[in-house]
Amino acid sequence: MAVALAIMTGGAAADDVKKGKKLFKSKCGICHSIVKGKRKLGPSLFSVVGKKAGTEPKYRYSSAMKKSNLTWNESSLDEYLANPRKKVPGTKMSFPGLKKESKRKAVIAYLKTLK
């Protein structure tokens, strides 16, 4: 039973990553790169999980983001992806947010793989 649960959980996690990659490409990849050091309109999101917000080199962050004192983890990413301007008032990011929790969870699962 425990083995079956572990396999099912791993499958669900893999599904989230797959969905997250697809969502990232359609919703985030327009402005964000996943290549270390390569920015687009927004900063690279390579290895973003665990990183202090507003610290990606060669990107000009808003003063609000630099002063946010956030570290990107599952919780802070979830809140930010739900409503960026609510989480960090004054952010330059114009994205309206992902309203569905399942979509945010999938994108975060994908971001966690970018190392």
JOJO-V96514 format. One line per field, one symbol per residue. ss: DSSP state (H for helix, E for strand, - for the rest). burial: 1 if it has 24 or more other C-alpha atoms within 12 Angstrom, else 0. A space follows every 10 residues. Layout:
BEGIN
ss = ???
burial = ???
END
This chain:
BEGIN
ss = -HHHHHHHHH HHHHHHHHHH HHHHHHHH-- ---------- ---------- -E-------- --HHHH---- E--HHHHHHH HH-HHHH--- ---------- HHHHHHHHHH H----
burial = 0000000000 0000011011 1011000110 0111000000 0111111110 0011110000 0000100101 0101011111 1111001100 1010001100 0011111111 11000
END
